[in-house]
Amino acid sequence: MSDYSTIYKNFDANSMMEWRKKDADPYRNLVRDAHQLLFIHKHKDLKKKRMILEYGCSFGDLLSIIKTLNPEHDLYGLEVVRKIALIAEKRIGKGRVFTQSCEKKAALKSDSLDIIFSFDLVEHVALKKNIKKMLEENNRLLKKDGVCIIVTPNCSWIMRLIYIITGNSWMVDKSFHPNQYSMGELKREVMQELKILKVEKGYDLNILKRILSWFGIYKHLCIVAGKK
């Protein structure tokens, strides 16, 4: 079983911190963060000052990189595990990380955000009604020209088979990922509350992976949406 399954088995502060201390690969995480950062920048110029909210910010790794690259950004995070949220807050700034689940309203003004993003979050949300509430809230918070980026594992039939063959069957195990999508399913859910601007097959910049995506072999579903 993949090392990543450790963090998902008992999704609490202790298991998350233990995973980060013993199993997390700092180099792999840095590469992942770099790909995610460039994907965000591709869809909304991060050289300009932006007001940004990350859903499921965890330890605040990606937000802290964005802050380092441009300290003028107005950054916020949302994290359900309080102990982890406090760690993220130390990195992002006091009062900038909300300890709450995704379906609740954030203490931010309507039409205020340039960018909302969530990487590998929605697959952990068991109830569809909570995803719907989150998307409704995203629509409330976005500026007219803002973007909402939603990324989740690709659980199409071909990727399910690949996960099983490669020893990563936990990716499609409902105890780890109770909410699973194919691209069509994710699009239908998002378009109920937001305006879909672009659909992409993964955010990885690796050339081989981009070629494989043409044949339906890609790990992440990526949707960029705007205010409806």
C-alpha positions, -999 to 999 in steps of 0.1 A, spaced: 0 0 0 12 35 -8 28 57 19 1 83 11 -26 59 24 -12 64 59 -25 99 61 -59 90 49 -65 59 71 -70 80 103 -76 115 91 -67 133 124 -40 156 136 -18 129 151 -18 107 120 -12 137 98 18 149 118 32 114 121 29 109 83 46 142 77 74 134 101 82 98 89 67 91 55 63 123 36 90 129 9 99 166 11 113 165 -25 82 149 -39 60 174 -20 80 203 -33 77 191 -69 39 187 -64 36 222 -49 55 236 -78 32 220 -104 2 232 -84 15 267 -82 22 269 -119 -12 255 -127 -28 283 -106 -6 309 -122 -16 296 -156 -52 305 -150 -48 336 -129 -16 357 -129 0 354 -95 24 383 -102 -5 406 -94 -18 411 -59 -47 386 -54 -71 377 -26 -69 339 -23 -86 311 -4 -74 275 -2 -99 248 9 -82 220 27 -49 240 32 -35 214 56 -1 226 70 -2 257 47 26 245 24 13 259 -9 -1 291 6 33 298 23 51 294 -11 26 318 -27 32 342 2 70 340 -2 68 347 -39 45 377 -35 40 390 1 13 414 -12 -12 386 -17 -41 385 7 -41 349 17 -66 327 36 -69 290 42 -96 266 55 -87 234 74 -110 211 93 -84 197 117 -78 223 144 -42 213 154 -31 214 117 -50 247 111 -30 263 139 3 252 123 -9 267 90 -19 299 107 16 304 121 29 303 85 2 323 68 -8 349 95 -30 352 125 -67 350 117 -61 338 82 -69 301 86 -104 291 94 -109 259 113 -141 245 98 -155 220 73 -159 229 37 -197 233 36 -198 261 61 -197 298 52 -163 315 54 -159 348 73 -152 366 41 -172 392 21 -192 382 -10 -176 389 -44 -142 394 -27 -119 365 -40 -97 364 -70 -88 328 -66 -103 298 -47 -86 265 -50 -88 230 -36 -63 202 -44 -73 167 -33 -101 178 -10 -136 168 -24 -128 131 -25 -127 132 13 -161 148 17 -186 119 21 -219 138 17 -228 152 -18 -249 179 -1 -218 193 16 -200 195 -18 -230 214 -31 -229 239 -2 -192 244 -7 -197 251 -44 -225 275 -36 -202 293 -12 -174 294 -38 -199 312 -61 -208 337 -34 -171 345 -26 -158 348 -62 -153 382 -79 -170 385 -113 -136 377 -130 -124 353 -102 -115 316 -107 -123 285 -87 -99 256 -93 -111 221 -82 -87 192 -85 -95 156 -74 -83 121 -83 -95 106 -116 -116 76 -108 -126 66 -143 -127 29 -151 -92 29 -167 -76 47 -138 -93 24 -113 -77 -5 -131 -43 12 -131 -46 20 -93 -53 -17 -86 -25 -30 -109 1 -6 -94 -8 -14 -58 -27 18 -52 -62 3 -48 -66 25 -17 -72 54 -41 -106 39 -49 -113 25 -15 -144 42 -1 -130 42 34 -102 65 22 -120 84 -6 -158 82 0 -165 107 -28 -151 96 -62 -155 111 -97 -150 105 -134 -146 138 -154 -182 137 -165 -195 133 -130 -173 162 -116 -184 185 -145 -221 178 -138 -217 186 -101 -196 218 -106 -218 233 -133 -248 233 -111 -233 261 -90 -205 276 -110 -197 284 -146 -171 260 -160 -143 279 -179 -119 251 -186 -114 214 -181 -79 199 -179 -66 164 -177 -41 167 -148 -19 196 -136 14 178 -139 38 194 -164 57 162 -171 57 156 -209 52 119 -208 22 123 -184 7 149 -207 10 125 -236 -6 97 -216 -35 120 -207 -45 120 -244 -54 83 -239 -73 88 -207 -44 80 -184 -41 109 -160 -42 110 -122 -62 142 -116 -94 158 -128 -90 196 -130 -118 221 -134 -114 258 -136 -147 276 -130 -160 311 -126 -189 330 -110 -223 320 -123 
